[in-house]
Amino acid sequence: MTRFVVLDQITRNQLGEFPTVEEAEACLLRFVNADPSAAEHLEIWDDELDVRLEIDPAALRPAPAA
């Protein structure tokens, strides 16, 4: 069963459905790492509670290059 949805606010497209919030966050971070400006319009929803989850902005910063 999927509970958490990664959603693009602009297109209203679902970018992934996941059973755990950790998997949803990992998906969202992959999109943000590919395009940091995506952080402004991506969100995670809890389908069971029908609420948008707050995401720590610090977690959305791309990892520094090694």
Secondary structure as GFF3:
##gff-version 3
##sequence-region A 1 66
A	DSSP	beta_strand	4	8	.	.	.	ID=ss1
A	DSSP	beta_strand	14	18	.	.	.	ID=ss2
A	DSSP	alpha_helix	21	34	.	.	.	ID=ss3
A	DSSP	three_ten_helix	36	40	.	.	.	ID=ss4
A	DSSP	beta_strand	42	46	.	.	.	ID=ss5
A	DSSP	beta_strand	51	53	.	.	.	ID=ss6
A	DSSP	three_ten_helix	57	60	.	.	.	ID=ss7
###
